[in-house]
């Protein structure tokens, strides 16, 4: 994310060299101030630990289980989790230190690195989500062309472009000091205990557009198209008079090849729709977390001191954005069956729930033995014939 000048107005408007921010250990600090610092510190630590643990869990699950590795979409999810993990270890601790101590303690060079990382990882996150939305668009709108369009090479190129674009909008202008004014540079030289990130209007418009507004607009449009297509396909299936329902073993044996193909297609569509719904929730969570920040960032950068900006507001929008880094793993665990199963095994929850975890479609998924998507349909059909259960979790 980006820092704006208003974050530090309370300091800049006072005598040079005097830090008026409440410091831990000051005997004049009221008891309520200690309580607020304790609450803020606890909340920030929980967000950091949640982001670290959750995103490591996502990456480990995809590396360990073949079923997750076989899905092209999960390549983007791993890269996104990596970006969120870097936020939690390379951005959040520095921001938390500013919130608690009221000053910057790591020198001018690290200040530029911190600001660059903040912009880099927030931009990478939303560009990854934009890639994911395009992947789901092709899977839903053009399912028969998906394998030819979303090849491994193209996915690698998209991920590389995402990271390179994020670097170009962050490290190059910040390290070159193109993003700010000469007055701000002098201000930073005079105040080494302050890490300011005061942007000029041109950089505010360009950076926020590339990092948020344009990708967010694309994603909203794409997910609207996905939603309309999903509804159309569901209506088409209902009109055809064929529905996925519980069948006895004898009924499944009597299915014709055409009926079996229709059932498999129906299951595929439901699986894709559930994946699109999950990723739509991820995108919605991201917009919820970052829309307040980017709105605040653009408005305060364009109108300057004319816009009132309480310190509590700037802190709230910053950490609401950081909170997104630990939300995605929670969404995966709750809405995505494959990730839910993998997380259970990695956390050894299967010992509490039984030796094996069976998903709701009759496929027993064991650790390290996930089948690919096509083979899982065959296994599901065989298992269903044996136990008479074809219920799908999707």
C-alpha positions as a Markdown table, in Angstrom:
| # | Residue | x | y | z |
|---|---|---|---|---|
| 1 | Unk | 0.0 | 0.0 | 0.0 |
| 2 | Unk | 0.9 | 3.6 | -0.1 |
| 3 | Unk | 1.6 | 6.1 | 2.6 |
| 4 | Unk | 0.4 | 9.7 | 2.3 |
| 5 | Unk | 1.6 | 12.9 | 4.0 |
| 6 | Unk | -1.4 | 13.2 | 6.2 |
| 7 | Unk | -0.3 | 10.1 | 8.2 |
| 8 | Unk | 2.3 | 12.3 | 9.9 |
| 9 | Unk | 0.6 | 15.8 | 9.9 |
| 10 | Unk | 0.4 | 15.7 | 13.7 |
| 11 | Unk | 4.2 | 15.4 | 13.8 |
| 12 | Unk | 5.1 | 17.8 | 11.0 |
| 13 | Unk | 2.9 | 20.6 | 12.4 |
| 14 | Unk | 5.0 | 20.7 | 15.7 |
| 15 | Unk | 8.4 | 21.9 | 16.6 |
| 16 | Unk | 11.2 | 20.2 | 14.5 |
| 17 | Unk | 12.8 | 17.3 | 16.3 |
| 18 | Unk | 10.0 | 17.1 | 18.9 |
| 19 | Unk | 8.0 | 13.9 | 18.8 |
| 20 | Unk | 4.6 | 14.5 | 20.2 |
| 21 | Unk | 3.3 | 11.0 | 19.5 |
| 22 | Unk | 2.7 | 9.0 | 22.7 |
| 23 | Unk | 5.7 | 6.8 | 23.5 |
| 24 | Unk | 5.6 | 3.7 | 25.7 |
| 25 | Unk | 7.2 | 4.4 | 29.0 |
| 26 | Unk | 6.3 | 8.1 | 29.2 |
| 27 | Unk | 5.0 | 8.6 | 32.7 |
| 28 | Unk | 2.5 | 11.2 | 31.6 |
| 29 | Unk | 0.8 | 8.8 | 29.3 |
| 30 | Unk | -2.7 | 8.1 | 30.6 |
| 31 | Unk | -3.8 | 4.6 | 31.5 |
| 32 | Unk | -6.2 | 4.6 | 28.6 |
| 33 | Unk | -3.3 | 5.3 | 26.2 |
| 34 | Unk | -1.6 | 2.2 | 27.5 |
| 35 | Unk | -4.7 | 0.2 | 27.0 |
| 36 | Unk | -5.1 | 1.5 | 23.4 |
| 37 | Unk | -1.5 | 0.7 | 22.6 |
| 38 | Unk | -2.0 | -2.8 | 24.0 |
| 39 | Unk | -5.1 | -3.4 | 22.0 |
| 40 | Unk | -3.5 | -2.1 | 18.8 |
| 41 | Unk | -0.4 | -4.2 | 19.4 |
| 42 | Unk | -2.4 | -7.3 | 20.0 |
| 43 | Unk | -4.5 | -6.8 | 16.9 |
| 44 | Unk | -1.5 | -6.1 | 14.7 |
| 45 | Unk | 0.4 | -9.2 | 16.0 |
| 46 | Unk | -2.7 | -11.4 | 15.4 |
| 47 | Unk | -3.0 | -10.1 | 11.8 |
| 48 | Unk | 0.7 | -10.7 | 11.2 |
| 49 | Unk | 0.7 | -14.2 | 12.6 |
| 50 | Unk | -2.5 | -15.1 | 10.8 |
| 51 | Unk | -1.1 | -13.9 | 7.5 |
| 52 | Unk | 2.2 | -15.8 | 8.0 |
| 53 | Unk | 0.6 | -19.1 | 9.1 |
| 54 | Unk | -2.3 | -19.0 | 6.7 |
| 55 | Unk | -0.2 | -18.3 | 3.6 |
| 56 | Unk | 2.5 | -20.8 | 4.5 |
| 57 | Unk | -0.3 | -23.3 | 4.8 |
| 58 | Unk | -1.6 | -22.5 | 1.3 |
| 59 | Unk | 1.8 | -22.9 | -0.3 |
| 60 | Unk | 2.5 | -26.1 | 1.5 |
| 61 | Unk | -0.8 | -27.6 | 0.6 |
| 62 | Unk | -0.3 | -27.0 | -3.1 |
| 63 | Unk | 3.2 | -28.3 | -3.0 |
| 64 | Unk | 2.3 | -31.4 | -1.1 |
| 65 | Unk | -0.9 | -32.6 | -2.7 |
| 66 | Unk | -1.1 | -33.6 | -6.4 |
| 67 | Unk | -4.8 | -32.6 | -6.7 |
| 68 | Unk | -4.1 | -29.0 | -5.9 |
| 69 | Unk | -1.0 | -28.9 | -8.1 |
| 70 | Unk | -3.0 | -30.2 | -11.1 |
| 71 | Unk | -5.2 | -27.1 | -11.1 |
| 72 | Unk | -3.8 | -24.2 | -13.2 |
| 73 | Unk | -5.6 | -21.7 | -11.1 |
| 74 | Unk | -3.7 | -22.7 | -8.0 |
| 75 | Unk | -0.4 | -21.5 | -9.6 |
| 76 | Unk | -1.8 | -18.0 | -9.3 |
| 77 | Unk | -3.1 | -18.7 | -5.8 |
| 78 | Unk | 0.4 | -19.8 | -4.7 |
| 79 | Unk | 2.0 | -16.7 | -6.2 |
| 80 | Unk | -0.7 | -14.6 | -4.5 |
| 81 | Unk | 0.0 | -16.3 | -1.1 |
| 82 | Unk | 3.7 | -15.7 | -1.6 |
| 83 | Unk | 3.0 | -11.9 | -2.0 |
| 84 | Unk | 0.7 | -11.9 | 1.1 |
| 85 | Unk | 3.4 | -13.8 | 3.1 |
| 86 | Unk | 6.0 | -11.2 | 2.1 |
| 87 | Unk | 3.6 | -8.4 | 3.2 |
| 88 | Unk | 3.4 | -10.1 | 6.6 |
| 89 | Unk | 7.2 | -10.3 | 7.2 |
| 90 | Unk | 8.5 | -7.3 | 5.2 |
| 91 | Unk | 5.9 | -4.6 | 5.5 |
| 92 | Unk | 3.6 | -5.2 | 8.5 |
| 93 | Unk | 6.4 | -5.3 | 11.2 |
| 94 | Unk | 7.7 | -1.9 | 10.1 |
| 95 | Unk | 4.3 | -0.4 | 9.9 |
| 96 | Unk | 3.5 | -1.7 | 13.4 |
| 97 | Unk | 6.6 | -0.2 | 14.8 |
| 98 | Unk | 5.6 | 3.2 | 13.5 |
| 99 | Unk | 2.1 | 2.8 | 15.0 |
| 100 | Unk | 3.5 | 1.8 | 18.4 |
| 101 | Unk | 6.6 | 4.0 | 18.8 |
| 102 | Unk | 5.4 | 7.0 | 16.8 |
| 103 | Unk | 8.7 | 7.2 | 14.8 |
| 104 | Unk | 10.9 | 5.5 | 12.2 |
| 105 | Unk | 13.9 | 3.7 | 13.6 |
| 106 | Unk | 15.5 | 2.0 | 10.6 |
| 107 | Unk | 17.2 | 4.8 | 8.6 |
| 108 | Unk | 16.6 | 6.5 | 5.3 |
| 109 | Unk | 17.5 | 3.6 | 3.0 |
| 110 | Unk | 15.2 | 1.2 | 4.7 |
| 111 | Unk | 12.4 | 3.8 | 4.6 |
| 112 | Unk | 12.6 | 3.7 | 0.8 |
| 113 | Unk | 12.8 | -0.1 | 0.8 |
| 114 | Unk | 9.8 | -0.3 | 3.1 |
| 115 | Unk | 7.7 | 2.1 | 1.0 |
| 116 | Unk | 8.7 | 0.2 | -2.2 |
| 117 | Unk | 7.7 | -3.2 | -0.7 |
| 118 | Unk | 4.4 | -1.8 | 0.5 |
| 119 | Unk | 3.5 | -0.6 | -3.1 |
| 120 | Unk | 5.0 | -3.7 | -4.7 |
| 121 | Unk | 3.1 | -6.4 | -2.8 |
| 122 | Unk | -0.3 | -4.6 | -2.7 |
| 123 | Unk | 0.0 | -4.1 | -6.5 |
| 124 | Unk | 1.0 | -7.8 | -7.0 |
| 125 | Unk | -1.9 | -9.0 | -5.0 |
| 126 | Unk | -4.6 | -7.3 | -7.0 |
| 127 | Unk | -2.9 | -8.1 | -10.3 |
| 128 | Unk | -2.8 | -11.8 | -9.3 |
| 129 | Unk | -6.6 | -11.6 | -8.6 |
| 130 | Unk | -7.1 | -10.1 | -12.0 |
| 131 | Unk | -5.2 | -13.0 | -13.6 |
| 132 | Unk | -7.4 | -15.4 | -11.5 |
| 133 | Unk | -10.5 | -13.8 | -12.7 |
| 134 | Unk | -9.4 | -14.2 | -16.4 |
| 135 | Unk | -8.6 | -17.8 | -15.7 |
| 136 | Unk | -12.1 | -18.4 | -14.3 |
| 137 | Unk | -13.6 | -16.5 | -17.2 |
| 138 | Unk | -12.1 | -18.8 | -19.8 |
| 139 | Unk | -13.0 | -21.9 | -17.7 |
| 140 | Unk | -16.7 | -20.9 | -17.5 |
| 141 | Unk | -17.3 | -19.1 | -20.8 |
| 142 | Unk | -15.0 | -21.3 | -23.0 |
| 143 | Unk | -14.6 | -24.6 | -21.1 |
| 144 | Unk | -13.6 | -26.6 | -24.2 |
| 145 | Unk | -10.8 | -24.2 | -25.1 |
| 146 | Unk | -9.5 | -23.9 | -21.5 |
| 147 | Unk | -6.8 | -26.5 | -21.9 |
| 148 | Unk | -5.4 | -25.0 | -25.1 |
| 149 | Unk | -5.6 | -21.4 | -23.8 |
| 150 | Unk | -4.4 | -21.7 | -20.3 |
| 151 | Unk | -1.1 | -23.6 | -20.8 |
| 152 | Unk | 1.6 | -23.8 | -18.2 |
| 153 | Unk | 3.8 | -21.5 | -20.3 |
| 154 | Unk | 1.1 | -18.8 | -20.5 |
| 155 | Unk | 0.4 | -19.1 | -16.8 |
| 156 | Unk | 4.1 | -18.6 | -16.0 |
| 157 | Unk | 4.2 | -15.6 | -18.4 |
| 158 | Unk | 1.2 | -14.0 | -16.7 |
| 159 | Unk | 2.7 | -14.5 | -13.3 |
| 160 | Unk | 6.1 | -13.0 | -14.5 |
| 161 | Unk | 4.3 | -10.0 | -16.0 |
| 162 | Unk | 2.4 | -9.5 | -12.8 |
| 163 | Unk | 5.5 | -9.3 | -10.7 |
| 164 | Unk | 7.5 | -7.2 | -13.2 |
| 165 | Unk | 4.7 | -4.7 | -13.5 |
| 166 | Unk | 4.5 | -4.4 | -9.8 |
| 167 | Unk | 8.2 | -3.7 | -9.6 |
| 168 | Unk | 8.0 | -1.1 | -12.3 |
| 169 | Unk | 5.3 | 0.8 | -10.4 |
| 170 | Unk | 7.0 | 0.6 | -7.1 |
| 171 | Unk | 10.8 | 0.2 | -6.8 |
| 172 | Unk | 11.8 | 2.3 | -9.9 |
| 173 | Unk | 9.9 | 5.5 | -9.1 |
| 174 | Unk | 10.4 | 5.3 | -5.4 |
| 175 | Unk | 14.1 | 4.5 | -5.4 |
| 176 | Unk | 14.6 | 7.2 | -8.1 |
| 177 | Unk | 12.5 | 9.6 | -6.1 |
| 178 | Unk | 10.3 | 10.4 | -9.1 |
| 179 | Unk | 7.2 | 9.8 | -7.0 |
| 180 | Unk | 7.5 | 12.9 | -4.8 |
| 181 | Unk | 8.6 | 16.6 | -4.7 |
| 182 | Unk | 11.9 | 18.3 | -3.9 |
| 183 | Unk | 10.4 | 19.8 | -0.8 |
| 184 | Unk | 9.5 | 16.4 | 0.5 |
| 185 | Unk | 13.0 | 15.1 | -0.1 |
| 186 | Unk | 14.5 | 17.9 | 1.9 |
| 187 | Unk | 11.9 | 17.3 | 4.6 |
| 188 | Unk | 13.0 | 13.7 | 4.8 |
| 189 | Unk | 16.7 | 14.6 | 5.0 |
| 190 | Unk | 15.9 | 17.0 | 7.9 |
| 191 | Unk | 13.8 | 14.4 | 9.7 |
| 192 | Unk | 15.6 | 11.0 | 9.8 |
| 193 | Unk | 13.2 | 9.7 | 12.4 |
| 194 | Unk | 10.2 | 10.1 | 10.1 |
| 195 | Unk | 9.4 | 7.8 | 7.1 |
| 196 | Unk | 7.3 | 10.0 | 4.9 |
| 197 | Unk | 5.7 | 8.9 | 1.7 |
| 198 | Unk | 4.3 | 12.1 | 0.2 |
| 199 | Unk | 3.4 | 11.5 | -3.5 |
| 200 | Unk | 2.9 | 14.1 | -6.2 |
| 201 | Unk | -0.5 | 14.2 | -7.9 |
| 202 | Unk | 0.7 | 12.5 | -11.1 |
| 203 | Unk | 2.1 | 9.5 | -9.3 |
| 204 | Unk | -1.0 | 9.3 | -7.1 |
| 205 | Unk | -3.3 | 9.0 | -10.1 |
| 206 | Unk | -1.1 | 6.7 | -12.2 |
| 207 | Unk | -0.1 | 4.3 | -9.3 |
| 208 | Unk | -3.6 | 4.0 | -7.9 |
| 209 | Unk | -5.0 | 3.4 | -11.4 |
| 210 | Unk | -2.5 | 0.6 | -12.2 |
| 211 | Unk | -2.6 | -0.9 | -8.7 |
| 212 | Unk | -6.3 | -0.8 | -8.1 |
| 213 | Unk | -8.8 | 1.1 | -10.2 |
| 214 | Unk | -8.2 | -0.5 | -13.6 |
| 215 | Unk | -7.7 | -4.1 | -12.4 |
| 216 | Unk | -10.7 | -3.8 | -10.1 |
| 217 | Unk | -12.9 | -2.6 | -12.9 |
| 218 | Unk | -11.7 | -5.5 | -15.1 |
| 219 | Unk | -12.5 | -8.0 | -12.4 |
| 220 | Unk | -15.9 | -6.7 | -11.7 |
| 221 | Unk | -16.8 | -6.8 | -15.4 |
| 222 | Unk | -15.4 | -10.3 | -15.7 |
| 223 | Unk | -17.2 | -11.7 | -12.7 |
| 224 | Unk | -20.5 | -10.2 | -13.9 |
| 225 | Unk | -20.0 | -12.1 | -17.2 |
| 226 | Unk | -19.1 | -15.3 | -15.3 |
| 227 | Unk | -22.2 | -14.9 | -13.1 |
| 228 | Unk | -24.5 | -14.4 | -16.1 |
| 229 | Unk | -23.0 | -17.3 | -18.0 |
| 230 | Unk | -23.3 | -19.6 | -14.9 |
| 231 | Unk | -27.0 | -18.7 | -14.6 |
| 232 | Unk | -27.5 | -19.3 | -18.3 |
| 233 | Unk | -25.9 | -22.8 | -18.1 |
| 234 | Unk | -27.9 | -23.7 | -15.0 |
| 235 | Unk | -31.2 | -22.8 | -16.8 |
| 236 | Unk | -30.1 | -24.7 | -19.8 |
| 237 | Unk | -29.5 | -27.8 | -17.7 |
| 238 | Unk | -32.8 | -27.5 | -16.0 |
| 239 | Unk | -34.6 | -27.1 | -19.3 |
| 240 | Unk | -32.9 | -30.3 | -20.6 |
| 241 | Unk | -34.7 | -32.2 | -17.8 |
| 242 | Unk | -31.5 | -33.8 | -16.6 |
| 243 | Unk | -30.5 | -33.3 | -12.9 |
| 244 | Unk | -27.7 | -34.7 | -10.7 |
| 245 | Unk | -29.5 | -36.6 | -8.0 |
| 246 | Unk | -28.9 | -39.5 | -5.7 |
| 247 | Unk | -28.9 | -42.8 | -7.6 |
| 248 | Unk | -28.9 | -46.4 | -6.3 |
| 249 | Unk | -26.2 | -48.8 | -7.5 |
| 250 | Unk | -28.6 | -50.5 | -9.8 |
| 251 | Unk | -29.7 | -47.1 | -11.3 |
| 252 | Unk | -26.1 | -46.1 | -11.9 |
| 253 | Unk | -25.4 | -49.4 | -13.6 |
| 254 | Unk | -28.4 | -48.8 | -16.0 |
| 255 | Unk | -27.2 | -45.3 | -17.1 |
| 256 | Unk | -26.5 | -45.0 | -20.8 |
| 257 | Unk | -23.2 | -43.5 | -22.0 |
| 258 | Unk | -25.1 | -40.3 | -23.0 |
| 259 | Unk | -26.6 | -40.0 | -19.5 |
| 260 | Unk | -23.2 | -40.7 | -17.9 |
| 261 | Unk | -21.6 | -38.0 | -20.0 |
| 262 | Unk | -24.3 | -35.5 | -19.1 |
| 263 | Unk | -23.8 | -36.3 | -15.4 |
| 264 | Unk | -20.1 | -35.8 | -15.7 |
| 265 | Unk | -20.6 | -32.5 | -17.5 |
| 266 | Unk | -23.0 | -31.3 | -14.9 |
| 267 | Unk | -20.5 | -32.2 | -12.2 |
| 268 | Unk | -17.8 | -30.4 | -14.1 |
| 269 | Unk | -19.9 | -27.2 | -14.4 |
| 270 | Unk | -20.9 | -27.3 | -10.7 |
| 271 | Unk | -17.2 | -27.7 | -9.8 |
| 272 | Unk | -16.2 | -24.7 | -12.0 |
| 273 | Unk | -19.1 | -22.6 | -10.7 |
| 274 | Unk | -18.0 | -23.3 | -7.1 |
| 275 | Unk | -14.4 | -22.4 | -7.9 |
| 276 | Unk | -15.6 | -19.2 | -9.5 |
| 277 | Unk | -17.8 | -18.4 | -6.5 |
| 278 | Unk | -14.9 | -19.0 | -4.2 |
| 279 | Unk | -12.6 | -16.7 | -6.2 |
| 280 | Unk | -15.3 | -14.1 | -6.4 |
| 281 | Unk | -15.5 | -14.1 | -2.6 |
| 282 | Unk | -11.7 | -13.7 | -2.5 |
| 283 | Unk | -12.0 | -10.7 | -4.9 |
| 284 | Unk | -14.9 | -9.3 | -2.9 |
| 285 | Unk | -12.8 | -9.5 | 0.3 |
| 286 | Unk | -9.9 | -7.8 | -1.4 |
| 287 | Unk | -12.1 | -4.9 | -2.7 |
| 288 | Unk | -13.7 | -4.6 | 0.8 |
| 289 | Unk | -10.3 | -4.3 | 2.4 |
| 290 | Unk | -8.6 | -2.0 | -0.2 |
| 291 | Unk | -11.3 | 0.2 | -1.6 |
| 292 | Unk | -11.3 | 2.4 | 1.6 |
| 293 | Unk | -7.6 | 2.7 | 1.4 |
| 294 | Unk | -7.3 | 3.6 | -2.3 |
| 295 | Unk | -10.2 | 6.0 | -2.0 |
| 296 | Unk | -8.5 | 7.7 | 1.0 |
| 297 | Unk | -5.1 | 7.7 | -0.7 |
| 298 | Unk | -6.4 | 9.3 | -3.9 |
| 299 | Unk | -8.5 | 11.9 | -2.3 |
| 300 | Unk | -5.9 | 13.0 | 0.3 |
| 301 | Unk | -3.2 | 13.1 | -2.3 |
| 302 | Unk | -5.2 | 15.3 | -4.7 |
| 303 | Unk | -6.7 | 17.8 | -2.2 |
| 304 | Unk | -3.8 | 17.9 | 0.3 |
| 305 | Unk | -4.3 | 19.8 | 3.6 |
| 306 | Unk | -7.7 | 20.9 | 2.4 |
| 307 | Unk | -9.1 | 17.5 | 3.3 |
| 308 | Unk | -9.4 | 16.6 | 7.0 |
| 309 | Unk | -7.6 | 13.3 | 7.8 |
| 310 | Unk | -7.7 | 12.1 | 11.4 |
| 311 | Unk | -4.8 | 9.8 | 12.4 |
| 312 | Unk | -7.1 | 7.1 | 13.5 |
| 313 | Unk | -8.6 | 7.0 | 10.0 |
| 314 | Unk | -5.3 | 6.6 | 8.2 |
| 315 | Unk | -4.3 | 3.8 | 10.6 |
| 316 | Unk | -7.6 | 2.1 | 10.1 |
| 317 | Unk | -7.5 | 2.0 | 6.3 |
| 318 | Unk | -3.9 | 0.9 | 6.3 |
| 319 | Unk | -4.5 | -2.1 | 8.6 |
| 320 | Unk | -7.8 | -3.0 | 6.9 |
| 321 | Unk | -5.7 | -3.4 | 3.8 |
| 322 | Unk | -3.1 | -5.5 | 5.6 |
| 323 | Unk | -5.9 | -7.7 | 7.0 |
| 324 | Unk | -6.6 | -8.9 | 3.5 |
| 325 | Unk | -3.3 | -10.8 | 3.6 |
| 326 | Unk | -4.7 | -13.3 | 6.2 |
| 327 | Unk | -8.3 | -13.4 | 4.8 |
| 328 | Unk | -7.6 | -15.5 | 1.7 |
| 329 | Unk | -6.4 | -18.7 | 3.4 |
| 330 | Unk | -9.6 | -18.5 | 5.6 |
| 331 | Unk | -11.7 | -18.2 | 2.5 |
| 332 | Unk | -9.9 | -21.2 | 0.9 |
| 333 | Unk | -10.4 | -23.3 | 4.0 |
| 334 | Unk | -14.1 | -22.5 | 4.3 |
| 335 | Unk | -15.3 | -22.5 | 0.6 |
| 336 | Unk | -12.9 | -24.7 | -1.3 |
| 337 | Unk | -13.3 | -28.5 | -0.8 |
| 338 | Unk | -9.8 | -29.4 | -2.0 |
| 339 | Unk | -8.0 | -26.8 | 0.2 |
| 340 | Unk | -10.2 | -27.7 | 3.1 |
| 341 | Unk | -9.3 | -31.4 | 2.8 |
| 342 | Unk | -5.6 | -30.5 | 2.4 |
| 343 | Unk | -5.6 | -28.2 | 5.4 |
| 344 | Unk | -7.2 | -30.9 | 7.6 |
| 345 | Unk | -4.4 | -33.3 | 6.7 |
| 346 | Unk | -1.6 | -30.8 | 7.2 |
| 347 | Unk | -3.0 | -29.8 | 10.6 |
| 348 | Unk | -3.5 | -33.5 | 11.5 |
| 349 | Unk | -7.2 | -32.9 | 12.0 |
| 350 | Unk | -7.9 | -36.3 | 10.4 |
| 351 | Unk | -6.7 | -37.9 | 13.5 |
| 352 | Unk | -9.6 | -36.3 | 15.4 |
| 353 | Unk | -12.1 | -36.9 | 12.6 |
| 354 | Unk | -11.0 | -40.4 | 11.4 |
| 355 | Unk | -8.1 | -42.0 | 9.5 |
| 356 | Unk | -9.3 | -40.6 | 6.1 |
| 357 | Unk | -11.3 | -37.6 | 5.1 |
| 358 | Unk | -14.0 | -38.2 | 2.6 |
| 359 | Unk | -15.3 | -35.3 | 0.6 |
| 360 | Unk | -19.1 | -35.1 | 0.1 |
| 361 | Unk | -18.9 | -36.5 | -3.4 |
| 362 | Unk | -17.8 | -39.9 | -2.3 |
| 363 | Unk | -14.1 | -39.5 | -3.2 |
| 364 | Unk | -11.8 | -40.5 | -0.4 |
| 365 | Unk | -8.8 | -38.1 | -0.5 |
| 366 | Unk | -5.7 | -39.4 | 1.3 |
| 367 | Unk | -2.6 | -37.3 | 2.1 |
| 368 | Unk | -0.2 | -37.2 | -0.8 |
| 369 | Unk | -2.6 | -39.2 | -3.1 |
| 370 | Unk | -4.8 | -36.6 | -4.8 |
| 371 | Unk | -5.9 | -37.6 | -8.3 |
| 372 | Unk | -6.1 | -35.2 | -11.1 |
| 373 | Unk | -9.4 | -33.7 | -12.1 |
| 374 | Unk | -10.2 | -36.0 | -15.0 |
| 375 | Unk | -9.3 | -39.2 | -13.0 |
| 376 | Unk | -11.2 | -38.0 | -10.0 |
| 377 | Unk | -14.5 | -38.2 | -12.0 |
| 378 | Unk | -13.8 | -41.8 | -12.8 |
| 379 | Unk | -13.0 | -42.6 | -9.2 |
| 380 | Unk | -16.0 | -40.8 | -8.0 |
| 381 | Unk | -18.2 | -42.8 | -10.4 |
| 382 | Unk | -16.7 | -46.1 | -9.2 |
| 383 | Unk | -17.0 | -45.2 | -5.5 |
| 384 | Unk | -20.6 | -44.1 | -6.0 |
| 385 | Unk | -21.5 | -47.4 | -7.6 |
| 386 | Unk | -20.2 | -49.2 | -4.6 |
| 387 | Unk | -21.7 | -47.1 | -1.9 |
| 388 | Unk | -24.7 | -45.5 | -3.7 |
| 389 | Unk | -23.7 | -42.0 | -2.9 |
| 390 | Unk | -23.3 | -39.3 | -5.6 |
| 391 | Unk | -23.8 | -36.2 | -3.5 |
| 392 | Unk | -21.5 | -33.4 | -4.4 |
| 393 | Unk | -20.0 | -30.7 | -2.1 |
| 394 | Unk | -19.8 | -28.4 | -5.0 |
